[in-house]
Amino acid sequence: MDIASATAWLHNETLWGMSAASLLIALAAALATYVVLTLLLGWAVTRAKRNAESHDQRGASQVVLEVLSGTSHLLILLAAVLVGAGMLDLPGRWPARVGQLWFLAVALQVGLWGTRATVLAVERYRVHHGSANPSQISASATLMSWGLRTVLWATVLLAILSNVGVNITAFVASLGVGGIAIALAVQSVLGDLFASVAIAVDKPFEVGDFIVVGGIAGTVQQIGVKTTRIRALSGEQVVMSNTDLLKQTINNYRYMQERRIVFKFNVPYATGADQAEAIPQAVRRIVEAEPNARFDRAHLQGFGENGLAYEVVYIVLDPGYNVYMDLQQKINLALMRELEGMGVPFAVPARTLHMADLPAQWPQPPAGGMLVKAQA
């Protein structure tokens, strides 16, 4: 059989109402499309991998590499078949069905890419913001990943149903009403869940931080979906709702570098002016002699109820509470010795009672009684 005869046979022979020649052309187009798409995907993955190994482009290229790795070869094959089918003169509703299959393939691939990107984002979060214990996984990050993937695939499913002609308006409305009902039923749980997400994103504190909230002071042990567990200074574990926790002012001592200390003391009014002037200089020498302290100021603040009032301010260069207490004790003892050497005692609260005889015109007290008039 010569070429002309073979060509005529291909054009005359029909299969499913289409000539054999058109079927061969469609098959060749499908194979060529599959090969080209596979080669393009391999080239893109190789380039992204090469760029990921470079320090300058590691972040973005690693993301592209991970996302492209989620490409489905089955969907590539489906796309190649659809390209071939598009070259055929299909009868009836087949052209519309081919268009719907195109949308299905693209939507599913977008869903796979989005899922891979979400998983990658969660994994990067765990690596960069995880706790010291590798077994502890952020529940908030896991829930966010699950929520994002649920929203993504729900959107893909609704888009596919709408493309094939299904009326999704009533379905979306039903989902909205059902979602509101569920949200009202579990609003307290959802409040704690969103508070947990806020803690994970905003990071007012992390596991291992020493915090003070309300009347509780302790170390954060675990941040859960609904509650946060704190090991109090007295030893017990305190469990607090995440919502209630974020409603209060939280003092986080993790980033404390120094402590500013203010303390006061009084000396009697009998102290002379020269001695009163020398006391701040003595306090300055005491504080500056300590290597872990930085002197700020010391002043005769005013005339108090019980004597001359002094105010001293200094900075502890170490954030440790025990370091501060040891330093304050040394300063107090040194101040006691300094004032003792100057002959100046500390003032103590005192009141003077003046007793007077009762005037004749005043009512007399009971027998054996006495009127006492107290004056500060």
QUIMOZI-V897483 format. One record per residue. N is the residue number from 1. RES is the residue in one small letter. PHI is phi in whole degrees, 0 to 359 (999 if undefined). OMEGA is omega in radians with two decimals (none if undefined). Layout:
n=[N/N]
res=[RES/RES]
phi=[PHI/PHI]
omega=[OMEGA/OMEGA]
This chain:
n=[1/2/3/4/5/6/7/8/9/10/11/12/13/14/15/16/17/18/19/20/21/22/23/24/25/26/27/28/29/30/31/32/33/34/35/36/37/38/39/40/41/42/43/44/45/46/47/48/49/50/51/52/53/54/55/56/57/58/59/60/61/62/63/64/65/66/67/68/69/70/71/72/73/74/75/76/77/78/79/80/81/82/83/84/85/86/87/88/89/90/91/92/93/94/95/96/97/98/99/100/101/102/103/104/105/106/107/108/109/110/111/112/113/114/115/116/117/118/119/120/121/122/123/124/125/126/127/128/129/130/131/132/133/134/135/136/137/138/139/140/141/142/143/144/145/146/147/148/149/150/151/152/153/154/155/156/157/158/159/160/161/162/163/164/165/166/167/168/169/170/171/172/173/174/175/176/177/178/179/180/181/182/183/184/185/186/187/188/189/190/191/192/193/194/195/196/197/198/199/200/201/202/203/204/205/206/207/208/209/210/211/212/213/214/215/216/217/218/219/220/221/222/223/224/225/226/227/228/229/230/231/232/233/234/235/236/237/238/239/240/241/242/243/244/245/246/247/248/249/250/251/252/253/254/255/256/257/258/259/260/261/262/263/264/265/266/267/268/269/270/271/272/273/274/275/276/277/278/279/280/281/282/283/284/285/286/287/288/289/290/291/292/293/294/295/296/297/298/299/300/301/302/303/304/305/306/307/308/309/310/311/312/313/314/315/316/317/318/319/320/321/322/323/324/325/326/327/328/329/330/331/332/333/334/335/336/337/338/339/340/341/342/343/344/345/346/347/348/349/350/351/352/353/354/355/356/357/358/359/360/361/362/363/364/365/366/367/368/369/370/371/372/373/374/375/376]
res=[m/d/i/a/s/a/t/a/w/l/h/n/e/t/l/w/g/m/s/a/a/s/l/l/i/a/l/a/a/a/l/a/t/y/v/v/l/t/l/l/l/g/w/a/v/t/r/a/k/r/n/a/e/s/h/d/q/r/g/a/s/q/v/v/l/e/v/l/s/g/t/s/h/l/l/i/l/l/a/a/v/l/v/g/a/g/m/l/d/l/p/g/r/w/p/a/r/v/g/q/l/w/f/l/a/v/a/l/q/v/g/l/w/g/t/r/a/t/v/l/a/v/e/r/y/r/v/h/h/g/s/a/n/p/s/q/i/s/a/s/a/t/l/m/s/w/g/l/r/t/v/l/w/a/t/v/l/l/a/i/l/s/n/v/g/v/n/i/t/a/f/v/a/s/l/g/v/g/g/i/a/i/a/l/a/v/q/s/v/l/g/d/l/f/a/s/v/a/i/a/v/d/k/p/f/e/v/g/d/f/i/v/v/g/g/i/a/g/t/v/q/q/i/g/v/k/t/t/r/i/r/a/l/s/g/e/q/v/v/m/s/n/t/d/l/l/k/q/t/i/n/n/y/r/y/m/q/e/r/r/i/v/f/k/f/n/v/p/y/a/t/g/a/d/q/a/e/a/i/p/q/a/v/r/r/i/v/e/a/e/p/n/a/r/f/d/r/a/h/l/q/g/f/g/e/n/g/l/a/y/e/v/v/y/i/v/l/d/p/g/y/n/v/y/m/d/l/q/q/k/i/n/l/a/l/m/r/e/l/e/g/m/g/v/p/f/a/v/p/a/r/t/l/h/m/a/d/l/p/a/q/w/p/q/p/p/a/g/g/m/l/v/k/a/q/a]
phi=[999/278/295/296/294/296/294/296/295/296/282/271/286/241/216/56/82/234/290/296/297/294/293/294/297/296/296/297/296/295/297/298/297/298/297/297/296/295/294/297/296/298/296/295/295/297/295/296/294/295/291/294/284/276/294/290/245/294/297/294/293/295/296/299/298/294/291/295/294/273/289/272/290/296/289/296/298/297/296/296/298/292/297/297/295/293/272/263/271/280/273/61/271/298/302/293/293/297/298/295/294/302/297/299/296/295/296/296/292/298/298/295/296/296/296/297/295/294/299/296/297/295/295/295/297/296/292/274/235/287/281/294/271/298/285/274/248/295/295/295/296/296/294/297/298/298/296/295/292/296/297/299/287/295/295/298/297/295/295/294/298/295/292/274/102/280/281/262/298/295/295/295/297/295/297/295/296/296/295/295/297/294/297/294/289/240/296/294/294/296/299/293/296/294/295/296/296/297/296/293/276/278/56/293/201/226/299/100/283/265/233/233/223/63/259/250/232/181/257/290/261/206/248/259/289/250/229/238/255/237/271/288/298/283/111/280/265/254/253/237/294/298/295/296/295/284/283/253/283/249/263/254/265/296/264/292/255/219/239/265/248/236/222/231/207/236/237/294/294/288/294/290/296/296/294/299/286/281/298/300/292/294/298/300/297/295/291/292/282/268/291/266/232/236/290/250/197/211/220/284/288/173/255/274/293/249/158/285/261/247/234/237/231/214/246/272/281/243/285/297/292/295/297/298/295/298/292/296/296/296/293/297/295/295/292/300/293/295/293/296/292/277/76/244/275/283/282/239/301/214/226/252/255/255/255/230/289/282/300/296/282/278/302/282/287/301/302/81/271/210/276/244/253/263/228/288]
omega=[-3.13/-3.06/-3.13/3.14/3.13/3.14/3.12/3.14/3.14/3.14/-3.11/-3.12/-3.10/3.09/-3.08/3.10/-3.13/-3.10/3.11/3.14/3.14/3.10/3.10/3.10/3.13/3.12/3.11/3.12/3.13/3.12/3.13/3.12/3.14/3.14/-3.12/-3.14/3.11/3.12/3.11/3.12/3.11/3.11/-3.13/3.12/3.13/3.13/3.12/3.12/3.12/3.11/3.12/3.11/3.08/-3.07/-3.05/-3.05/-2.99/-3.03/-3.08/-3.11/3.10/3.10/3.14/3.14/-3.13/-3.12/3.14/3.11/3.11/3.12/-3.11/3.08/3.07/3.11/3.04/3.09/3.11/3.11/3.12/3.11/-3.14/3.06/3.09/-3.14/3.13/3.13/-3.14/3.06/-3.03/-3.11/2.97/-3.07/-3.07/3.10/3.11/3.13/3.09/3.09/3.09/3.10/3.05/-3.14/3.12/-3.12/-3.12/-3.12/3.12/3.14/3.07/3.09/3.11/3.10/3.13/3.09/3.13/3.12/3.12/3.11/3.13/3.13/3.12/-3.14/3.10/3.09/-3.13/-3.12/-3.03/-3.04/3.13/3.11/-3.13/3.12/-3.08/-3.11/3.14/-3.12/-3.12/3.10/3.13/3.13/3.11/3.12/3.09/3.11/3.13/3.14/3.14/3.14/3.10/3.12/-3.13/-3.08/3.03/3.09/3.11/-3.13/3.13/3.12/3.13/3.13/3.11/-3.12/-3.13/3.03/3.12/3.10/-3.06/-3.10/3.13/3.14/3.12/3.11/3.11/3.09/3.13/3.13/3.11/3.11/3.10/3.14/3.13/-3.13/3.11/-3.10/-3.06/-3.05/3.11/3.10/3.12/3.09/3.10/3.12/3.12/3.06/3.07/3.08/3.12/3.10/-3.13/-3.09/-3.05/3.09/2.99/3.04/3.12/3.11/-3.12/3.14/3.02/-3.08/3.01/3.13/-3.06/3.09/-3.07/3.07/-3.13/-3.09/3.13/-3.14/-3.07/3.07/-3.08/-3.13/-3.09/-3.03/3.02/-3.11/-3.09/3.05/-3.07/-3.14/-3.14/3.02/-3.09/3.09/3.13/3.13/-3.10/3.05/-3.13/3.12/3.12/-3.12/-3.10/3.09/-3.08/3.06/-3.08/3.02/-3.12/-3.07/-3.10/-3.05/3.12/3.10/-3.10/3.06/3.05/-3.04/3.05/3.04/-3.05/3.02/-3.11/2.99/-3.05/3.06/3.13/3.14/3.14/-3.11/3.14/3.10/3.12/3.13/-3.10/-3.08/3.12/3.11/3.10/3.10/3.13/3.13/-3.13/-3.09/-3.11/3.10/-3.13/-3.09/-3.11/-3.10/3.04/-3.09/3.08/3.14/3.02/-3.04/2.88/-2.97/-3.11/-3.11/-3.08/-3.13/-3.05/-3.14/3.12/-3.05/3.09/3.07/-3.09/3.10/3.04/-3.07/3.02/-3.04/3.10/-3.09/-3.09/-3.11/3.12/3.08/3.11/-3.11/3.08/-3.12/3.13/3.09/3.11/3.12/3.13/3.14/3.12/3.11/3.08/3.14/-3.13/3.13/3.10/3.10/3.11/-3.11/-3.11/3.10/2.99/3.10/3.08/3.11/-3.11/3.06/3.13/3.13/3.08/-3.14/-3.09/3.06/-3.10/3.10/-3.06/-3.09/3.13/3.06/-3.11/3.08/3.10/-3.11/-3.14/-3.11/-3.14/3.10/3.13/3.11/-3.09/3.10/-3.13/none]
